[in-house]
Amino acid sequence: MTHATPSSTTASRTTIARRRAIISAGALAAAMLASGCNNAGEGALSGAAIGALGGLAIGSMTGSAGTGAAIGAISGAAVGGVIGDQNQRADRRQLHNW
């Protein structure tokens, strides 16, 4: 008769927790992307949140969740700010028929 050792049970729970975190991060990121952003500030905030969640998920798989979240937040904020700014410019052009 074989029994699971405490270390294998802990490893299994950790793997399940990581999978749940990744799925949750993906669902939240999809919801935030669907909501869109109107300006650079909103884009930076939503990009930072999405980046942090993605970085957290990737970092937790490699053993450095905090570092991954920080890198993801910074890069997400930069990309989100640019996208938000471009959306705002396009809205202004459309409003003024440029």
DSSP file (Angstrom, degrees, kcal/mol; ACC not computed):
  #  RESIDUE AA STRUCTURE BP1 BP2  ACC     N-H-->O    O-->H-N    N-H-->O    O-->H-N    TCO  KAPPA ALPHA  PHI   PSI    X-CA   Y-CA   Z-CA
    1    1 A M              0   0    0      0, 0.0     2,-0.4     0, 0.0     0, 0.0   0.000 360.0 360.0 360.0 129.2    0.0    0.0    0.0
    2    2 A T        -     0   0    0      0, 0.0     2,-0.4     0, 0.0     0, 0.0  -0.865 360.0-167.1-110.2 142.5    1.4    3.4   -1.0
    3    3 A H        -     0   0    0     -2,-0.4     2,-0.3     0, 0.0     0, 0.0  -0.921  30.1-103.1-123.6 150.1    0.6    6.7    0.6
    4    4 A A        -     0   0    0     -2,-0.4     0, 0.0     1,-0.1     0, 0.0  -0.529  37.5-128.7 -70.8 135.2    1.3   10.2   -0.6
    5    5 A T     >  -     0   0    0     -2,-0.3     4,-2.2     1,-0.1     3,-0.3  -0.485  21.4-111.7 -80.0 156.4    4.2   11.7    1.3
    6    6 A P  H  > S+     0   0    0      0, 0.0     4,-2.3     0, 0.0     5,-0.2   0.871 117.2  53.2 -56.6 -37.4    3.7   15.2    2.8
    7    7 A S  H  > S+     0   0    0      1,-0.2     4,-2.1     2,-0.2     5,-0.1   0.884 109.3  47.3 -69.1 -36.8    6.1   16.7    0.4
    8    8 A S  H  > S+     0   0    0     -3,-0.3     4,-2.1     2,-0.2    -1,-0.2   0.862 112.0  51.0 -72.1 -33.4    4.3   15.3   -2.7
    9    9 A T  H  X S+     0   0    0     -4,-2.2     4,-2.2     2,-0.2    -2,-0.2   0.912 111.0  48.1 -66.7 -42.2    1.0   16.5   -1.3
   10   10 A T  H  X S+     0   0    0     -4,-2.3     4,-2.3    -5,-0.2    -2,-0.2   0.906 111.5  50.1 -64.1 -42.3    2.3   20.0   -0.7
   11   11 A A  H  X S+     0   0    0     -4,-2.1     4,-2.2     1,-0.2    -1,-0.2   0.891 110.1  51.0 -63.4 -39.6    3.8   20.1   -4.2
   12   12 A S  H  X S+     0   0    0     -4,-2.1     4,-2.2     2,-0.2    -2,-0.2   0.909 110.2  48.5 -64.7 -42.4    0.5   19.0   -5.7
   13   13 A R  H  X S+     0   0    0     -4,-2.2     4,-2.4     1,-0.2    -2,-0.2   0.884 110.3  52.2 -64.7 -38.5   -1.4   21.7   -3.8
   14   14 A T  H  X S+     0   0    0     -4,-2.3     4,-2.3     2,-0.2    -2,-0.2   0.911 109.0  49.8 -64.4 -42.0    1.1   24.3   -4.9
   15   15 A T  H  X S+     0   0    0     -4,-2.2     4,-2.3     2,-0.2    -2,-0.2   0.910 111.4  48.5 -63.0 -42.9    0.6   23.2   -8.5
   16   16 A I  H  X S+     0   0    0     -4,-2.2     4,-2.4     1,-0.2    -2,-0.2   0.907 110.8  51.1 -63.9 -41.9   -3.1   23.4   -8.2
   17   17 A A  H  X S+     0   0    0     -4,-2.4     4,-2.2     1,-0.2    -2,-0.2   0.890 109.9  50.1 -63.4 -39.9   -2.9   26.9   -6.6
   18   18 A R  H  X S+     0   0    0     -4,-2.3     4,-2.4     2,-0.2    -1,-0.2   0.918 109.7  50.3 -65.2 -43.1   -0.6   28.1   -9.5
   19   19 A R  H  X S+     0   0    0     -4,-2.3     4,-2.5     1,-0.2    -2,-0.2   0.918 110.9  49.3 -61.9 -42.5   -3.1   26.8  -12.1
   20   20 A R  H  X S+     0   0    0     -4,-2.4     4,-2.6     1,-0.2    -1,-0.2   0.901 110.5  50.8 -63.3 -39.9   -5.9   28.6  -10.3
   21   21 A A  H  X S+     0   0    0     -4,-2.2     4,-2.6     2,-0.2    -2,-0.2   0.901 111.0  48.3 -64.3 -40.8   -3.9   31.8  -10.2
   22   22 A I  H  X S+     0   0    0     -4,-2.4     4,-2.4     2,-0.2    -2,-0.2   0.922 112.9  47.1 -66.1 -44.3   -3.1   31.6  -13.9
   23   23 A I  H  X S+     0   0    0     -4,-2.5     4,-2.3     2,-0.2    -2,-0.2   0.914 113.8  48.2 -64.2 -42.7   -6.8   30.9  -14.8
   24   24 A S  H  X S+     0   0    0     -4,-2.6     4,-2.4     2,-0.2     5,-0.2   0.914 111.7  49.6 -63.6 -43.4   -8.0   33.8  -12.6
   25   25 A A  H  X S+     0   0    0     -4,-2.6     4,-2.6     1,-0.2    -2,-0.2   0.901 111.0  50.1 -63.2 -40.8   -5.4   36.1  -14.1
   26   26 A G  H  X S+     0   0    0     -4,-2.4     4,-2.3     2,-0.2    -1,-0.2   0.906 111.0  48.1 -64.4 -41.8   -6.4   35.2  -17.6
   27   27 A A  H  X S+     0   0    0     -4,-2.3     4,-2.0     2,-0.2    -2,-0.2   0.911 113.8  46.9 -66.1 -41.6  -10.1   35.7  -16.9
   28   28 A L  H  X S+     0   0    0     -4,-2.4     4,-2.4     2,-0.2    -2,-0.2   0.907 111.7  50.9 -66.5 -41.7   -9.4   39.1  -15.3
   29   29 A A  H  X S+     0   0    0     -4,-2.6     4,-2.5     1,-0.2     5,-0.2   0.909 109.6  50.5 -62.5 -41.9   -7.1   40.2  -18.1
   30   30 A A  H  X S+     0   0    0     -4,-2.3     4,-2.0     1,-0.2    -1,-0.2   0.901 110.7  49.2 -63.3 -40.4   -9.8   39.2  -20.7
   31   31 A A  H  X S+     0   0    0     -4,-2.0     4,-1.2     2,-0.2    -2,-0.2   0.899 112.5  47.6 -65.9 -40.1  -12.4   41.2  -18.8
   32   32 A M  H  X S+     0   0    0     -4,-2.4     4,-0.9     1,-0.2    -2,-0.2   0.889 111.2  50.5 -69.8 -38.2  -10.1   44.3  -18.6
   33   33 A L  H  < S+     0   0    0     -4,-2.5     3,-0.5     1,-0.2    -1,-0.2   0.878 107.9  53.7 -66.1 -36.2   -9.2   44.1  -22.3
   34   34 A A  H  < S+     0   0    0     -4,-2.0    -1,-0.2     1,-0.2    -2,-0.2   0.803 103.0  57.6 -68.4 -27.8  -12.8   43.9  -23.2
   35   35 A S  H  < S-     0   0    0     -4,-1.2    -1,-0.2    -3,-0.2    -2,-0.2   0.751  95.6-159.0 -75.8 -23.0  -13.6   47.0  -21.3
   36   36 A G     <  -     0   0    0     -4,-0.9     2,-0.3    -3,-0.5    -1,-0.1  -0.004  10.4-102.7  72.3 178.5  -11.1   49.1  -23.3
   37   37 A C        -     0   0    0      1,-0.1     3,-0.1    46,-0.1    -1,-0.0  -0.994  13.7-158.5-143.8 148.2   -9.5   52.3  -22.3
   38   38 A N  S    S+     0   0    0     -2,-0.3     2,-0.3     1,-0.1    53,-0.1   0.689  72.5  12.2-102.1 -22.3  -10.1   55.9  -23.3
   39   39 A N  S  > S-     0   0    0     48,-0.1     4,-2.5    49,-0.1    46,-0.3  -0.885  83.3 -90.0-147.7 178.9   -6.9   57.7  -22.4
   40   40 A A  H  > S+     0   0    0     44,-0.4     4,-2.6    -2,-0.3    44,-0.2   0.873 119.9  52.9 -63.6 -38.2   -3.3   57.1  -21.5
   41   41 A G  H  > S+     0   0    0      2,-0.2     4,-2.2     1,-0.2    -1,-0.2   0.935 112.4  43.3 -64.0 -46.9   -3.9   57.1  -17.7
   42   42 A E  H  > S+     0   0    0      1,-0.2     4,-2.7     2,-0.2     5,-0.3   0.902 114.7  51.4 -64.9 -39.9   -6.6   54.5  -17.9
   43   43 A G  H  X S+     0   0    0     -4,-2.5     4,-2.6     1,-0.2    38,-0.4   0.894 109.4  49.7 -63.3 -40.0   -4.5   52.5  -20.3
   44   44 A A  H  X S+     0   0    0     -4,-2.6     4,-2.4    36,-0.4    -1,-0.2   0.912 112.7  47.3 -66.0 -41.9   -1.5   52.6  -18.0
   45   45 A L  H  X S+     0   0    0     -4,-2.2     4,-2.2     2,-0.2    -2,-0.2   0.947 116.5  41.8 -65.5 -48.3   -3.6   51.5  -15.0
   46   46 A S  H  X S+     0   0    0     -4,-2.7     4,-2.6     1,-0.2     5,-0.2   0.893 115.2  51.6 -68.4 -36.6   -5.3   48.6  -16.8
   47   47 A G  H  X S+     0   0    0     -4,-2.6     4,-2.8    -5,-0.3    30,-0.4   0.894 109.5  50.0 -63.8 -39.6   -2.0   47.6  -18.5
   48   48 A A  H  X S+     0   0    0     -4,-2.4     4,-2.6    28,-0.4    -2,-0.2   0.908 112.0  47.9 -65.0 -41.2   -0.2   47.6  -15.2
   49   49 A A  H  X S+     0   0    0     -4,-2.2     4,-2.2     2,-0.2    -2,-0.2   0.940 115.1  44.0 -65.2 -46.3   -2.9   45.4  -13.6
   50   50 A I  H  X S+     0   0    0     -4,-2.6     4,-2.6     1,-0.2    -2,-0.2   0.924 115.6  48.7 -64.1 -43.8   -2.9   43.0  -16.5
   51   51 A G  H  X S+     0   0    0     -4,-2.8     4,-3.0    -5,-0.2    22,-0.4   0.894 110.3  51.1 -63.2 -40.5    0.9   42.9  -16.7
   52   52 A A  H  X S+     0   0    0     -4,-2.6     4,-2.6    20,-0.4    -1,-0.2   0.916 111.7  47.0 -64.3 -42.4    1.2   42.4  -12.9
   53   53 A L  H  X S+     0   0    0     -4,-2.2     4,-2.4     2,-0.2    -2,-0.2   0.927 114.9  46.0 -65.3 -43.9   -1.2   39.4  -13.1
   54   54 A G  H  X S+     0   0    0     -4,-2.6     4,-2.5     2,-0.2     5,-0.2   0.923 114.6  47.7 -63.9 -43.3    0.6   37.9  -16.0
   55   55 A G  H  X S+     0   0    0     -4,-3.0     4,-3.2     2,-0.2    14,-0.4   0.872 110.7  52.3 -64.6 -37.5    4.0   38.5  -14.4
   56   56 A L  H  X S+     0   0    0     -4,-2.6     4,-2.4    12,-0.3    -2,-0.2   0.926 110.9  47.2 -62.7 -44.8    2.7   37.0  -11.2
   57   57 A A  H  X S+     0   0    0     -4,-2.4     4,-1.0     2,-0.2    -2,-0.2   0.935 117.7  41.0 -63.5 -46.8    1.5   33.9  -13.0
   58   58 A I  H  X S+     0   0    0     -4,-2.5     4,-1.1     1,-0.2     3,-0.5   0.919 115.6  51.1 -68.7 -42.7    4.7   33.4  -14.9
   59   59 A G  H  X>S+     0   0    0     -4,-3.2     5,-2.2     1,-0.2     4,-1.1   0.849 104.2  57.6 -64.1 -34.2    6.9   34.3  -12.0
   60   60 A S  H  <5S+     0   0    0     -4,-2.4    -1,-0.2     1,-0.2    -2,-0.2   0.816 104.3  52.8 -67.6 -27.5    5.1   31.8   -9.7
   61   61 A M  H  <5S+     0   0    0     -4,-1.0    -1,-0.2    -3,-0.5    -2,-0.2   0.802 114.5  41.3 -74.5 -28.0    6.0   29.0  -12.1
   62   62 A T  H  <5S-     0   0    0     -4,-1.1    -2,-0.2    -3,-0.2    -1,-0.2   0.517 119.4-106.3 -97.7  -5.7    9.6   30.0  -12.1
   63   63 A G  T  <5S+     0   0    0     -4,-1.1    -3,-0.2    -5,-0.1     2,-0.2   0.489  98.3  87.4  98.7   3.4    9.8   30.6   -8.3
   64   64 A S     >< +     0   0    0     -5,-2.2     4,-2.1    -6,-0.2    -4,-0.2  -0.558  39.9 158.7-134.4  71.5   10.0   34.4   -8.3
   65   65 A A  H  > S+     0   0    0     -6,-0.3     4,-2.4     1,-0.2    -6,-0.2   0.874  73.6  53.5 -63.7 -40.2    6.4   35.7   -8.3
   66   66 A G  H  > S+     0   0    0      2,-0.2     4,-2.2     1,-0.2    -1,-0.2   0.915 110.3  46.1 -63.2 -44.5    7.2   39.1   -6.9
   67   67 A T  H  > S+     0   0    0      2,-0.2     4,-2.5     1,-0.2     5,-0.2   0.913 113.1  50.4 -64.4 -42.9    9.8   39.9   -9.5
   68   68 A G  H  X S+     0   0    0     -4,-2.1     4,-2.5     1,-0.2   -12,-0.3   0.898 110.4  49.3 -62.4 -40.9    7.6   38.7  -12.3
   69   69 A A  H  X S+     0   0    0     -4,-2.4     4,-2.4   -14,-0.4    -1,-0.2   0.904 111.8  48.8 -65.7 -41.6    4.7   40.8  -11.0
   70   70 A A  H  X S+     0   0    0     -4,-2.2     4,-2.2     2,-0.2    -2,-0.2   0.934 113.8  45.1 -64.8 -46.5    6.9   43.9  -10.8
   71   71 A I  H  X S+     0   0    0     -4,-2.5     4,-2.4     1,-0.2     5,-0.3   0.916 114.5  49.7 -63.8 -42.7    8.3   43.4  -14.3
   72   72 A G  H  X S+     0   0    0     -4,-2.5     4,-2.5    -5,-0.2   -20,-0.4   0.888 110.2  50.3 -63.0 -40.3    4.9   42.7  -15.7
   73   73 A A  H  X S+     0   0    0     -4,-2.4     4,-2.3   -22,-0.4    -2,-0.2   0.917 112.3  46.3 -65.9 -43.5    3.4   45.8  -14.0
   74   74 A I  H  X S+     0   0    0     -4,-2.2     4,-1.9     2,-0.2    -2,-0.2   0.949 117.7  41.3 -65.5 -48.9    6.0   48.1  -15.4
   75   75 A S  H  X S+     0   0    0     -4,-2.4     4,-2.4     1,-0.2     5,-0.2   0.889 115.0  52.1 -68.2 -37.2    5.9   46.8  -18.9
   76   76 A G  H  X S+     0   0    0     -4,-2.5     4,-2.9    -5,-0.3   -28,-0.4   0.888 108.2  51.4 -64.6 -39.1    2.1   46.6  -18.9
   77   77 A A  H  X S+     0   0    0     -4,-2.3     4,-2.3   -30,-0.4    -1,-0.2   0.909 110.9  48.4 -63.9 -41.8    1.8   50.2  -17.7
   78   78 A A  H  X S+     0   0    0     -4,-1.9     4,-1.8     2,-0.2    -2,-0.2   0.948 116.5  41.1 -64.1 -48.8    4.1   51.4  -20.5
   79   79 A V  H  X S+     0   0    0     -4,-2.4     4,-2.4     1,-0.2    -2,-0.2   0.916 115.6  50.7 -66.7 -43.0    2.3   49.5  -23.2
   80   80 A G  H  X S+     0   0    0     -4,-2.9     4,-2.7    -5,-0.2   -36,-0.4   0.876 108.5  52.8 -63.2 -37.9   -1.1   50.3  -21.8
   81   81 A G  H  X S+     0   0    0     -4,-2.3     4,-2.3   -38,-0.4    -1,-0.2   0.907 110.3  47.2 -63.6 -42.4   -0.3   54.0  -21.7
   82   82 A V  H  X S+     0   0    0     -4,-1.8     4,-2.4     2,-0.2    -2,-0.2   0.930 113.9  47.0 -64.9 -45.3    0.8   54.0  -25.3
   83   83 A I  H  X S+     0   0    0     -4,-2.4     4,-2.3     1,-0.2    -2,-0.2   0.918 112.7  49.7 -64.0 -42.7   -2.4   52.2  -26.4
   84   84 A G  H  X S+     0   0    0     -4,-2.7     4,-2.3   -44,-0.2   -44,-0.4   0.903 110.6  50.2 -62.1 -41.7   -4.6   54.5  -24.3
   85   85 A D  H  X S+     0   0    0     -4,-2.3     4,-2.4   -46,-0.3    -1,-0.2   0.911 110.5  49.3 -62.8 -43.1   -2.9   57.6  -25.8
   86   86 A Q  H  X S+     0   0    0     -4,-2.4     4,-2.2     2,-0.2    -2,-0.2   0.890 110.5  50.8 -64.7 -38.7   -3.4   56.3  -29.4
   87   87 A N  H  X S+     0   0    0     -4,-2.3     4,-2.2     2,-0.2    -1,-0.2   0.911 110.3  49.6 -63.3 -42.0   -7.1   55.5  -28.6
   88   88 A Q  H  X S+     0   0    0     -4,-2.3     4,-2.2     2,-0.2    -2,-0.2   0.909 110.9  49.1 -64.9 -42.2   -7.5   59.1  -27.3
   89   89 A R  H  X S+     0   0    0     -4,-2.4     4,-2.5     1,-0.2    -1,-0.2   0.902 110.5  50.7 -63.7 -41.0   -5.9   60.6  -30.4
   90   90 A A  H  X S+     0   0    0     -4,-2.2     4,-2.2     1,-0.2    -1,-0.2   0.896 109.6  50.8 -64.9 -38.8   -8.1   58.5  -32.7
   91   91 A D  H  X S+     0   0    0     -4,-2.2     4,-2.3     2,-0.2    -2,-0.2   0.912 110.7  48.9 -63.9 -42.1  -11.2   59.6  -30.8
   92   92 A R  H  X S+     0   0    0     -4,-2.2     4,-2.3     2,-0.2    -2,-0.2   0.917 111.0  49.8 -64.0 -43.3  -10.2   63.3  -31.1
   93   93 A R  H  X>S+     0   0    0     -4,-2.5     5,-2.2     1,-0.2     4,-0.6   0.911 112.6  47.1 -61.0 -42.6   -9.5   62.9  -34.8
   94   94 A Q  H  <5S+     0   0    0     -4,-2.2     3,-0.4     1,-0.2    -1,-0.2   0.881 111.8  50.9 -67.7 -37.6  -12.8   61.3  -35.4
   95   95 A L  H  <5S+     0   0    0     -4,-2.3    -2,-0.2     1,-0.2    -1,-0.2   0.881 118.3  37.1 -66.5 -39.3  -14.6   64.0  -33.3
   96   96 A H  H  <5S-     0   0    0     -4,-2.3    -1,-0.2    -5,-0.2    -2,-0.2   0.366 107.2-124.7 -96.1   4.6  -13.0   66.8  -35.2
   97   97 A N  T  <5       0   0    0     -4,-0.6    -3,-0.2    -3,-0.4    -4,-0.1   0.906 360.0 360.0  52.4  49.3  -13.1   65.0  -38.6
   98   98 A W      <       0   0    0     -5,-2.2    -1,-0.1    -6,-0.1    -4,-0.1   0.459 360.0 360.0 -81.0 360.0   -9.4   65.3  -39.3
